[in-house]
Amino acid sequence: MKHTITFLPDNITATVDKGENLLNAAAQAGVYIHAYCGGDGICGKCKVVVNKGEVRSDKANLKQEDWDKGYRLACLSTVESDLEITVPEMTSKSGKALKRKPKTTRTISAKALDSLIGSWEIEPPVSKLYLKLTPPSLDDNISDMDRVMRGIRQAFPDHVGEPSYDHPELIKYLPAVLRESDWKITLLLLRRNQGGFRIIDVEAGDTTAKLYGLAVDIGTTTCSGVLVDLNNGEILAESSGYNGQISCGEDVISRIVYANRPGGQKALQDKVVGTINTIIEDICRELIISPADIAYMMAAGNTIMSHLLLGLNPKYLRESPYVPSVSRFPLTKAAELGIHAHPSMRLFLYPCIASYVGGDIVAGVHACQMAKSDKVSLFIDIGTNGEIVVGNQDWMVCAACSAGPPLRAGGSVTGCGPPAVPLRIFRSIRRPLIP
């Protein structure tokens, strides 16, 4: 039997099966509800008001006065009928209402960045090549793809390695594009480490002016995206949103626990992919472009966020000796993860250093070019998880700790915060891992 739930004040409606957990139903509908403990019924934060309908619920960690007012813990409630639910407004300790959508952090301008860390050379791993091909004839009747390959070799006579392509859809529409464009085409090329180019896409006419790259920060609480013009490095658009995984736990430990529940790992992957897709849609709507126009994507997140995005089990990151499944992530086709993108668009995920020293801090070290300076610098990343790096081109030391949950007593039964523990120095590195 199906039941309809209306979530207020956003007026979002969802249809779920009878007996469905209310917190899961909200997450599936894209409704954010505080759930610091990931739905274990411990923190008592996921309170909602049942205005209409019936739920089967538990009084655990809920005061009698709240129960009498209609409050229920979403994680301990199941749907028994059609419902109207009010999700209380998020407030700060001062009582001030918090925004449901996070504010995008202002990007440092290229000029300001140059003054801080020096200039950057723009050399993206993808590029566009405009070709005017000679039409086939009885004397020159090689295949369409061979003709394109020949054009690439003529454009780059000194480049090592043979060009190639990697998705079957390309050869399905290549003949039509060539003939409809009078053999004037633009190729989207991915530079391979071992030399040569891989053809990602073919477009009619000269589209070299439109070359976009997306940079994504996959934070535990907030995800942000920036679209960059890869021809000149200009920032074109930005967007951000709460990481959809919040409904499964506010901190990384809660999400590791959630990932090991039946279906939990896939659910967490779907939620972060959904958040990234929303960011992409916001950016594309602003610029009136298609997600397929994005040629390359670079992302950074802590080790747990990176594992969950790729669908890797983070279980052993929580157990001594705290070992990640992989530290250098493979170049991945974004569309295969469910990200709205061109079928062959690549996702580069920054490598991690240790279990709690992830790609987010590596990306920061790379961006500020600490590894190229003889001066000793201090780089600090304070988020839900915090990292500090100190060093220069000869040496680097990094430490990490939980920065958000201790301040808000997240996951604590007593509400007084977790116990103090020694700060762990995870690992020393001579220089960051960079692409």
C-alpha positions as CSV (number, residue, x, y, z in Angstrom):
1,M,0.0,0.0,0.0
2,K,1.3,3.5,-0.9
3,H,0.9,6.6,1.2
4,T,1.5,10.3,0.4
5,I,3.6,12.5,2.6
6,T,3.6,16.3,2.4
7,F,6.7,18.0,4.0
8,L,6.2,21.5,5.2
9,P,7.2,24.3,4.9
10,D,8.8,23.4,1.6
11,N,5.6,21.8,0.4
12,I,7.4,18.8,-1.0
13,T,5.3,15.7,-1.7
14,A,6.6,12.1,-1.7
15,T,4.8,8.7,-2.2
16,V,6.2,5.8,-0.2
17,D,5.2,2.3,0.9
18,K,3.4,1.7,4.2
19,G,6.0,1.0,6.9
20,E,8.7,3.1,5.3
21,N,11.0,4.9,7.7
22,L,10.1,8.6,7.9
23,L,13.7,9.8,7.8
24,N,14.4,7.7,4.7
25,A,11.3,9.0,3.1
26,A,12.4,12.6,3.7
27,A,15.9,11.8,2.3
28,Q,14.4,10.3,-0.8
29,A,12.3,13.4,-1.3
30,G,15.3,15.7,-0.9
31,V,14.0,17.1,2.4
32,Y,16.8,17.9,4.9
33,I,16.2,16.7,8.5
34,H,18.8,16.9,11.2
35,A,20.2,13.4,11.8
36,Y,23.5,13.7,13.5
37,C,23.6,10.0,14.6
38,G,22.6,8.7,11.2
39,G,19.2,7.4,12.3
40,D,20.3,5.4,15.3
41,G,17.8,7.1,17.6
42,I,20.6,8.4,19.8
43,C,21.0,12.1,19.3
44,G,17.3,13.1,19.4
45,K,17.9,15.8,16.7
46,C,15.6,14.6,13.9
47,K,12.3,16.0,15.5
48,V,9.4,16.6,13.2
49,V,5.8,17.5,13.8
50,V,3.0,15.2,12.6
51,N,0.2,17.5,11.6
52,K,-2.1,15.0,10.0
53,G,-2.0,11.2,9.7
54,E,-0.6,8.3,11.7
55,V,3.0,7.1,12.3
56,R,4.2,4.2,14.4
57,S,6.9,5.7,16.6
58,D,9.1,5.3,19.7
59,K,9.4,7.7,22.5
60,A,13.2,7.2,23.0
61,N,15.1,10.4,23.5
62,L,12.0,12.5,23.2
63,K,10.5,14.5,26.2
64,Q,6.9,13.9,27.1
65,E,6.0,17.5,26.5
66,D,7.4,17.3,23.0
67,W,5.5,14.0,22.4
68,D,2.3,15.6,23.5
69,K,2.8,18.5,21.1
70,G,3.0,16.1,18.2
71,Y,6.8,15.8,17.8
72,R,8.2,12.5,16.7
73,L,11.8,11.4,15.9
74,A,11.8,10.8,12.1
75,C,14.4,8.0,12.4
76,L,12.2,6.0,14.9
77,S,8.9,6.6,13.0
78,T,7.3,4.5,10.2
79,V,4.5,5.6,7.8
80,E,1.1,4.2,8.6
81,S,-1.2,6.6,6.5
82,D,-1.1,9.7,4.4
83,L,0.8,12.3,6.3
84,E,1.4,16.0,6.6
85,I,4.8,16.7,8.3
86,T,6.3,19.9,9.4
87,V,10.1,20.0,9.5
88,P,11.1,22.6,12.2
89,E,13.2,25.5,11.0
90,M,16.9,25.1,11.6
91,T,18.2,27.6,14.2
92,S,21.5,28.6,15.6
93,K,22.3,28.7,19.3
94,S,21.2,32.3,19.4
95,G,17.8,31.3,18.0
96,K,18.5,32.8,14.6
97,A,17.0,30.9,11.7
98,L,19.5,29.2,9.4
99,K,19.1,29.1,5.6
100,R,18.1,25.8,4.2
101,K,20.5,26.3,1.3
102,P,24.1,27.1,2.1
103,K,25.7,30.2,0.8
104,T,28.3,29.7,-1.9
105,T,31.8,30.7,-0.7
106,R,33.0,33.6,-2.8
107,T,35.7,32.5,-5.2
108,I,39.0,34.4,-5.1
109,S,39.6,36.3,-8.3
110,A,42.4,35.3,-10.6
111,K,44.1,38.6,-9.9
112,A,43.9,38.2,-6.1
113,L,45.1,34.6,-6.4
114,D,48.1,35.6,-8.4
115,S,49.1,38.2,-5.8
116,L,48.9,35.5,-3.1
117,I,50.6,32.5,-4.6
118,G,51.9,33.5,-8.0
119,S,50.5,32.9,-11.5
120,W,49.0,29.6,-12.8
121,E,49.6,28.3,-16.3
122,I,46.3,27.1,-17.9
123,E,47.0,23.6,-19.3
124,P,43.8,21.5,-18.9
125,P,43.9,17.8,-19.7
126,V,41.2,18.3,-22.3
127,S,41.4,20.5,-25.3
128,K,39.4,21.3,-28.5
129,L,40.8,20.9,-32.1
130,Y,39.1,22.5,-35.1
131,L,39.7,20.5,-38.3
132,K,38.8,21.2,-42.0
133,L,38.9,17.7,-43.4
134,T,39.2,16.8,-47.1
135,P,36.0,15.0,-48.2
136,P,36.4,11.4,-49.3
137,S,36.8,10.4,-53.0
138,L,37.3,7.3,-55.0
139,D,41.1,7.9,-54.7
140,D,40.9,8.6,-51.0
141,N,38.1,6.4,-49.5
142,I,39.4,5.6,-46.1
143,S,36.9,5.3,-43.2
144,D,35.5,8.3,-41.5
145,M,37.3,7.6,-38.3
146,D,40.6,7.0,-40.0
147,R,40.1,10.4,-41.8
148,V,39.6,12.1,-38.4
149,M,42.7,10.3,-36.9
150,R,44.8,11.5,-39.9
151,G,43.6,15.0,-39.3
152,I,44.8,14.8,-35.6
153,R,48.2,13.5,-36.7
154,Q,48.6,16.3,-39.2
155,A,47.7,18.9,-36.6
156,F,50.2,17.4,-34.1
157,P,53.0,15.9,-36.2
158,D,55.5,15.9,-33.3
159,H,53.1,14.4,-30.7
160,V,53.9,10.9,-29.5
161,G,51.3,8.2,-29.5
162,E,48.4,7.3,-31.8
163,P,45.0,8.9,-31.3
164,S,42.1,6.7,-30.2
165,Y,38.4,6.9,-29.1
166,D,36.6,5.0,-26.3
167,H,32.8,5.1,-26.5
168,P,30.7,3.3,-29.2
169,E,28.2,6.2,-29.4
170,L,30.8,8.3,-31.1
171,I,31.1,6.2,-34.3
172,K,27.3,6.1,-34.5
173,Y,26.9,9.8,-35.0
174,L,30.3,10.6,-36.5
175,P,29.3,10.0,-40.2
176,A,26.3,12.3,-40.0
177,V,28.2,15.1,-38.1
178,L,31.0,15.1,-40.7
179,R,28.6,15.4,-43.7
180,E,26.2,17.8,-42.2
181,S,29.0,20.2,-41.2
182,D,30.7,20.0,-44.7
183,W,33.7,18.1,-43.0
184,K,34.4,21.0,-40.7
185,I,34.4,19.7,-37.2
186,T,35.7,20.3,-33.7
187,L,37.1,17.4,-31.7
188,L,37.1,17.3,-27.9
189,L,40.4,15.5,-27.0
190,L,41.7,14.0,-23.7
191,R,45.5,14.0,-23.4
192,R,46.8,10.6,-22.3
193,N,49.6,10.3,-19.8
194,Q,51.4,7.8,-22.0
195,G,51.1,10.1,-25.0
196,G,48.6,10.7,-27.7
197,F,45.0,11.8,-27.6
198,R,41.7,10.1,-26.9
199,I,38.7,11.5,-28.8
200,I,35.8,12.2,-26.4
201,D,33.4,14.0,-28.7
202,V,33.0,15.4,-32.2
203,E,30.9,18.6,-32.8
204,A,29.8,20.3,-36.0
205,G,31.6,23.5,-37.0
206,D,34.1,25.5,-34.8
207,T,33.1,25.3,-31.1
208,T,36.6,25.8,-29.7
209,A,35.4,28.9,-27.8
210,K,33.2,26.7,-25.6
211,L,35.4,24.6,-23.4
212,Y,34.2,24.2,-19.8
213,G,35.5,22.4,-16.7
214,L,33.8,21.8,-13.4
215,A,35.5,21.9,-10.0
216,V,33.6,20.3,-7.2
217,D,34.3,20.4,-3.4
218,I,32.6,17.4,-1.9
219,G,32.3,18.5,1.8
220,T,30.8,16.4,4.5
221,T,28.1,19.0,5.1
222,T,28.2,21.2,2.0
223,C,29.1,20.6,-1.7
224,S,30.1,23.4,-4.0
225,G,30.7,23.6,-7.7
226,V,32.5,26.2,-9.9
227,L,32.4,26.2,-13.7
228,V,35.6,27.4,-15.4
229,D,36.3,28.5,-18.9
230,L,39.3,26.2,-19.7
231,N,40.4,28.5,-22.5
232,N,41.3,31.4,-20.1
233,G,40.7,30.2,-16.5
234,E,37.7,32.6,-16.0
235,I,35.1,31.6,-13.4
236,L,31.7,31.5,-15.2
237,A,29.2,30.3,-12.5
238,E,29.0,28.8,-9.0
239,S,26.5,26.8,-7.0
240,S,26.3,24.9,-3.7
241,G,24.0,22.7,-1.7
242,Y,23.9,20.6,1.4
243,N,25.4,17.1,0.9
244,G,22.3,14.9,0.7
245,Q,24.2,12.3,2.8
246,I,23.4,14.5,5.9
247,S,20.1,12.7,6.3
248,C,22.3,9.5,7.0
249,G,24.6,11.1,9.5
250,E,26.2,14.5,10.2
251,D,29.7,13.2,10.6
252,V,31.9,10.7,8.6
253,I,31.8,8.0,11.3
254,S,28.0,8.0,11.3
255,R,28.1,7.6,7.5
256,I,30.6,4.7,7.7
257,V,28.1,3.0,10.0
258,Y,25.2,3.8,7.7
259,A,27.2,2.5,4.7
260,N,27.4,-1.0,6.3
261,R,23.6,-1.3,6.6
262,P,21.7,-3.2,3.9
263,G,21.6,-0.9,0.9
264,G,23.4,1.9,2.8
265,Q,26.5,2.2,0.7
266,K,24.5,2.6,-2.6
267,A,22.1,5.0,-0.9
268,L,25.0,7.2,0.2
269,Q,26.5,7.2,-3.3
270,D,23.2,8.1,-4.8
271,K,22.7,11.0,-2.4
272,V,26.1,12.7,-3.1
273,V,25.7,12.1,-6.9
274,G,22.2,13.7,-6.6
275,T,23.7,16.7,-4.9
276,I,26.4,17.1,-7.6
277,N,23.7,16.8,-10.3
278,T,21.7,19.6,-8.6
279,I,24.7,21.8,-8.6
280,I,25.3,21.0,-12.3
281,E,21.7,21.8,-13.2
282,D,21.8,25.1,-11.3
283,I,25.0,26.1,-13.2
284,C,23.8,25.0,-16.6
285,R,20.5,26.8,-16.1
286,E,22.3,30.0,-15.3
287,L,24.5,29.9,-18.4
288,I,21.9,28.2,-20.6
289,I,24.2,25.3,-21.5
290,S,23.8,21.5,-21.4
291,P,25.6,19.2,-18.9
292,A,27.1,17.5,-22.0
293,D,29.0,20.7,-22.7
294,I,31.1,20.2,-19.6
295,A,34.4,18.7,-20.9
296,Y,36.2,17.7,-17.6
297,M,35.5,17.5,-13.9
298,M,37.9,17.7,-11.0
299,A,36.6,16.9,-7.5
300,A,38.1,16.8,-4.0
301,G,36.8,15.4,-0.7
302,N,38.0,13.8,2.4
303,T,38.9,10.1,2.2
304,I,35.4,8.9,3.3
305,M,33.6,11.2,0.9
306,S,35.8,10.1,-2.0
307,H,35.1,6.4,-1.2
308,L,31.4,6.9,-1.0
309,L,31.3,8.8,-4.3
310,L,33.0,5.9,-6.1
311,G,30.9,3.3,-4.3
312,L,33.7,1.9,-2.3
313,N,33.1,0.5,1.2
314,P,34.7,2.8,3.8
315,K,34.3,0.2,6.6
316,Y,38.0,-0.3,7.3
317,L,38.7,3.4,7.6
318,R,37.0,3.2,11.0
319,E,38.8,0.1,12.2
320,S,42.4,0.0,13.3
321,P,44.8,0.3,11.6
322,Y,42.5,2.7,9.6
323,V,43.3,1.7,6.0
324,P,41.6,3.2,2.9
325,S,40.7,0.9,0.0
326,V,42.7,3.1,-2.4
327,S,44.6,6.3,-2.1
328,R,45.1,7.2,-5.8
329,F,41.7,7.1,-7.5
330,P,41.3,6.0,-11.1
331,L,40.2,8.5,-13.8
332,T,36.5,7.7,-14.0
333,K,33.8,8.3,-16.5
334,A,31.4,10.6,-14.5
335,A,28.3,9.4,-16.3
336,E,29.0,5.8,-15.1
337,L,28.5,7.1,-11.5
338,G,25.2,8.6,-12.5
339,I,26.5,12.2,-12.8
340,H,24.8,14.2,-15.5
341,A,27.5,14.6,-18.0
342,H,28.8,13.6,-21.5
343,P,29.1,9.8,-21.7
344,S,32.8,10.1,-22.0
345,M,33.5,13.0,-19.7
346,R,36.3,12.2,-17.1
347,L,36.2,12.8,-13.4
348,F,39.5,13.3,-11.7
349,L,39.3,12.8,-7.9
350,Y,42.2,14.2,-5.9
351,P,44.2,11.4,-4.1
352,C,44.2,11.0,-0.3
353,I,47.2,10.7,1.9
354,A,45.7,8.7,4.8
355,S,42.4,7.6,6.3
356,Y,41.6,11.1,7.6
357,V,43.9,13.2,5.5
358,G,42.0,13.3,2.2
359,G,41.9,14.8,-1.2
360,D,40.4,18.1,0.0
361,I,43.5,19.1,1.9
362,V,45.7,17.8,-1.0
363,A,43.8,20.0,-3.4
364,G,44.3,23.0,-1.1
365,V,48.0,22.4,-0.9
366,H,48.2,22.0,-4.6
367,A,46.2,25.2,-5.2
368,C,48.4,27.4,-3.0
369,Q,51.6,25.8,-4.4
370,M,53.2,25.1,-1.0
371,A,55.3,22.4,-2.6
372,K,57.0,24.9,-4.8
373,S,58.0,27.4,-2.1
374,D,61.2,27.5,0.0
375,K,59.2,29.4,2.7
376,V,57.5,27.4,5.5
377,S,53.7,27.9,5.1
378,L,50.7,26.9,7.2
379,F,47.5,25.8,5.5
380,I,44.3,25.2,7.5
381,D,41.1,23.7,6.3
382,I,38.3,24.0,8.9
383,G,35.1,22.1,8.0
384,T,33.2,19.3,9.5
385,N,36.6,17.6,9.4
386,G,39.7,19.8,9.9
387,E,43.2,19.4,8.6
388,I,46.4,21.5,9.1
389,V,49.4,21.3,6.8
390,V,52.8,22.9,7.6
391,G,55.9,22.8,5.4
392,N,57.6,23.8,2.2
393,Q,59.1,22.3,-0.9
394,D,61.4,20.0,1.2
395,W,59.0,18.7,3.8
396,M,55.4,18.6,4.9
397,V,53.5,17.4,8.0
398,C,49.8,17.1,8.2
399,A,47.4,16.6,11.1
400,A,43.6,16.0,11.1
401,C,40.8,16.0,13.6
402,S,37.1,16.3,13.8
403,A,36.3,20.0,13.7
404,G,32.5,20.4,13.4
405,P,30.8,17.7,15.6
406,P,32.8,18.5,18.8
407,L,31.6,22.1,18.7
408,R,28.0,21.1,18.4
409,A,28.1,17.9,20.5
410,G,27.1,15.9,17.4
411,G,26.4,12.2,18.1
412,S,26.7,12.7,21.8
413,V,24.1,11.2,24.2
414,T,24.8,13.6,27.0
415,G,24.9,16.7,24.7
416,C,28.2,17.7,26.2
417,G,30.4,16.7,23.3
418,P,32.7,13.7,22.8
419,P,35.6,13.0,25.1
420,A,39.0,14.6,24.5
421,V,41.5,12.5,22.6
422,P,45.1,13.1,21.5
423,L,45.6,14.8,18.2
424,R,47.1,12.2,15.9
425,I,49.8,13.1,13.4
426,F,48.9,10.8,10.5
427,R,51.8,11.0,8.1
428,S,54.6,13.2,6.9
429,I,54.9,13.8,3.2
430,R,57.7,15.5,1.2
431,R,55.3,16.9,-1.4
432,P,51.6,16.6,-2.2
433,L,50.3,14.2,-4.8
434,I,49.2,16.2,-7.8
435,P,47.8,15.1,-11.2
